[in-house]
Amino acid sequence: MNWCAAQDYIIASPVQNVDRLLPRQKGKCERVQHHPAVPWRDIPVFAERVLRAGKPTMGKLALEFLILTAARSGEVRHMQWSEIDWDAATWTIPKERMKAGVAHRVPLAPRAIEILATRQQEEDFSPFVFPSRNGKPLSDMALTKALRDANVQSDTPGRIATAHGFRSSFCDWASENGYPRDMAERALAHTIPSAAEAAYHRTDLLEQRREMMEAWAGWVMDVLGGLDRDPNEQTQM
C-alpha cells in the first residue's frame, strides 16, 4: 500500500492508520477457550477432593504439577530432571518442546517443588519426572483418566474437564485477581503477536511471575479457596 501511494496510484496508504481505527485485539489469554475447564473458583475443592484424595498416582501428581505451573500437558509429561534448577526453584523447558520454539522458564512454587521432591525419592531411574511404567513419558491419557475417573465436570455443560482447560482456569483467575494481562500471557508462554511490542519486551518477568504463581498455588492449595462457602454445600466434581 505504501508503494502504491508513492507511485500515485492511491492518495495515501491507509495501513498506518489501521491500528488507530480498529479496536485493540485481545491477547490469547482473553480469547474464548474451547477446552472444557474447571471454573477457577472451584479448583481448591477439586484439588482437595480429587488430586489429593486417595493414592497419589503418577497421573494425579502430573496433573497437579500442570495446574500449579499453568503448563501444557506435553511440556509436563516430557519434563526431565535435568531441566530443574533446584537452587533457583525454576524449571526451564527447552525450545524444542515449546510451541513457540523459544525456551521458557517456569518459577516453581513450594508445592510444585514438594511434588518434585516426592517423585525424586521414588528413584525409578527414569530421566523423565513423570514416567510411565516402562520409563517413557507419561501418556496424555493418564491425565485424562484422572479427570474422567472422578467425573470432573467443566464449565461446558455435559463435558468432562480437560487438562489443557486448566490454563484457561489460571487465565481467568489472573484476570479477576488484578494481574496484568502481559504477565499472565508470559506465564502461559504465549508469543507476542506484534513484532514492535515484542522488541520492547526482552525480559521474561521471571521474578514478577514467581509472586503470581505462588499466589496461584496458594489459591489451589486452599480447600475453601477464600470463599464463604456453605459447609453443607456439595460441589459436584
N, C-alpha and C positions, 0 to 999 in steps of 0.2 A: 504493500500500500504506500509506503514511503517512496518507493521507486516511481510509482505511478504519479504521485504528487510532484516529484522532481521533474518528470517528463511532461507535466501539464496535462496529463490525461484526466486527472481529477483536481478539484480546487485544493483540497487538503486531506491528509490521511486522518481518518477517524480513530485509528488504533490507539494512539497515545491518550485518547480521552475515554477509552472503554472502561478503565478501572474507576473513573470518576462517575460514570453513568450507571454502571451495574452495581447491584448490592454486593457486599463482601461475601465471598464464598465461604461456606462452613468448613472448618477443619474436619479431618476424618473422625476425630473424637466426637464431633457434634452430629455427624450424619446418621441417618437411620440405620440401625443394626438389624441384620436379618437372621442372626444366630440366636435362638431361644436362650434367654438369660434369666438367672435368678435375680429378682429385684434387689438392689443394693441394701435396702433396709432389712431384708430377710436373711442376708448372708451370715450374720453372727449365729442365729439359731440353726441355720443349715450346717455351719461348720461344727457346732456342738453336737447336733443330733445325727449327723451323717459322717463327717470326716473323722471326728474324734470319738465316735461310739464304736464299741466292739474292737475287734482285732485291727491293728494298724497295717493294713495291706499295702503293697507297693503302689497300687493304683490310687489309694486314698492319700498316701504321702505325696505322691507326684502331683495329684490334683490340688492338694492344699498348697504345695510349693508354687504351683502355677498361679493360684489365686493371689498369694502373697506378693508375687513378683509381676503380676499382670502380663506374663509372657505367653507366647504361643505354645500350643501343645508340642509341636515338633522341636521347639527350642529346649523345652524341659526334658522331653523323652530322650533326646540325643545328648543331653548335658554330660560332660565328662569332668572327672575330678581335677584334671589339670587346668580347668577354666576358673577354678575358685581361688581367690586370694583371701585366705583366712584372716590375715592381719588387717587387711583393709575392709573386710566384710563386703567383698564385691565379687560379682560373677561377670566375667567378660565372655560374651558369645562371639565367636569368630565370624568374620564377614561371610564365610562360605555357607553358614547356616542362617544368615539373616535375609529376610525377604528383600530388603533394600540394598543388600550387598555391602553393608558397612558394619564394622564391628560395633557391638553395643554393650555398654557397661550397665550392670544392674546392681543397685545398692541393696544389700540384704539386711532385712530387719532381724532382730534377735530370734523370733520364732522360726524364720527361714534357716538361720544358722543352726538352730536346735534340731530341725529336721535333718539337715546335712550331717550333723554330729551323730544323730541316731543311726543314719544309714552307714556312716563310716565305721561304726562299731560292729556292724554285722559282718564285715570282712568277707564279701563274696568274690573278691579278687577280679572284679569287672572294671574296665575303665569308665563305664557308664555309672552315673549316680543312681539312676532308677532303671536297672536292667530287668529283663525278663528272666525266666528260669534258665534259659540257655545262654545267658550272658549278653545277649544282644539288646538293643534299645527296646524299651517297653513299647508295646503296641498301643496305638491310639484307642483301640477298643477297650483297653484296661481302664482308661479314664472314663470312657462312656459307660462301661459296666457299673462303675461305682455310682454313677448318677441314675442309671436305669434300675439297678437293684433296689435303690432307696426310693424309686418313683419320684424323683425330684422335679416338681412342676416348675415351669418357667413363666415369664411374662407373656408368652404366646399361648393362648388357651388350647388345651389338649396336647401340648408338646412338652416332652421332657427337656430339661435344660441341657445345654451343651458346654463342653469345656471352653470352647472359644468365646462363648457368651459371657464369661466372667470378665473379659476385657471390657465389654460394654458396661457391665456392672461397676467396674472400677471407674470407668469414664464418667458415669452418672454420679457416682459418689464424689469424685473430684470436683465436678462442676457444681454440685449442690452444696459443697462444703467450702466454696470460695477459692479453690486452687486455680492458678492461671491456666488457660487452655494450652498454652505453649508447653508448660511443664508436664501436663498430662499427655500431650502428644509425644513428648520425648520419652516418657516412661513406657509408652506403647511402641516406641521405636518407629513412629510414623515419619515418613520423609516430608520435608518442607516443599510444597509444590512450587513456590516461587523461587527462582534462582537468585533474584535480587535479595529476597528476605533471607535465604539460606546463607548468603555471603556474609551477613552480619550476625549469624548465629553459629559461631565456631566453637562454642563450649557446649558440653552435653548436660550442664547444670547438675552434675552428679550429687553434690552435697545438698543442694536445694531439694533434689528429688529424694534424697535419703530421708529427709524430715517428712516429706509427704508419704513415702512408702511405709515409714514407721507408724505414722498416724493411721494409714490404711490397715496395717497389720493389727494395730490396736483395736480398730473397729471390728475386724474379722474375729479377733480373739475374745471380744466382749460378748458374752452369751445373750445379754439383753440389748446389746447394741446401743445403749444410752437412751432407749425409748421407754416410755411409760406404758409398758405392755400390761395387759390384764393377766394376772398369774393363772387364770383359768382358761385363757385363750389358747387354742390349739392351732398352731401354724402347720398347714399341710406341706409336707416335704415329699 
